[in-house]
Amino acid sequence: MWGRVRGAGEALTRRAVAGTMGDVAAALDSVRPAAPDAAHAAAHDERRWVRDALDGDARAFRRIVEAHHRHLYLMAVRLLGHPEDARDVVQDSFAKAYVSLARYDGNHRLTTWLHRIALNGCRDFLKSAKRRERAAGDDPVLERADERPDPEEALERGRRAERLHTALAELRPSYREALVLKDLQGLSYRDMKAITGTPITALKIRVVRARKRLRAALEEAP
């Protein structure tokens, strides 16, 4: 099957350039976060979705987006600290995944492949001028109290979120990635290795050190 998938790559790219990406953009605009159970679609369903998407079925790619959007968005917002930035990175990641779909060989789970694309997108964003502009601008985490029914509760939740965001931001990037993927995304070390390209032993060390430093930072926070 995957030989056929790879052979369809040029046709897929031509369709994307010719306007099929408009259908994908519509899918991204209309997507609703999937329920946790739906985010882990059966492997045989995902293989069928990939095959159908390569044949030009935009609805098949919409199913891929719906199944994985929530997890990729949560990873991105935890790494970037701002919902709008996370949405931009995730949308761009799905667009890249669509154009590169023929290169998905099925050796890893589809969610692993998509996480790798989105993680690289987060890394690129953190290096970009846009990120530097954001850092000098508004606070990305603290929510306005008057936007919630209970202002005091909203303010306290905002403060906790701000402390967590600040503590995560102070970790070195490799530690932050490992902690987010393991403790917040709930991924296995095997998946983390496939996503980051880092040996499992090194990932375990990073997670232990990241937990220790995050705990210390949160305890010191006012």
Secondary structure, DSSP 8 states (H G I E B T S, - for coil): -HHHHHHTHHHHHHHIIIIIHHHHHHHHHH-----TTTTS--HHHHHHHHHHHHTT-HHHHHHHHHHHHHHHHHHHHHHHS-HHHHHHHHHHHHHHHHHTGGG--SSS-HHHHHHHHHHHHHHHHHHSHHHHHHHTSS-SS---GGGSS-HHHHHHHHHHHHHHHHHHHHS-HHHHHHHIIIIIS---HHHHHHHH---HHHHHHHHHHHHHHHHHHHHH--
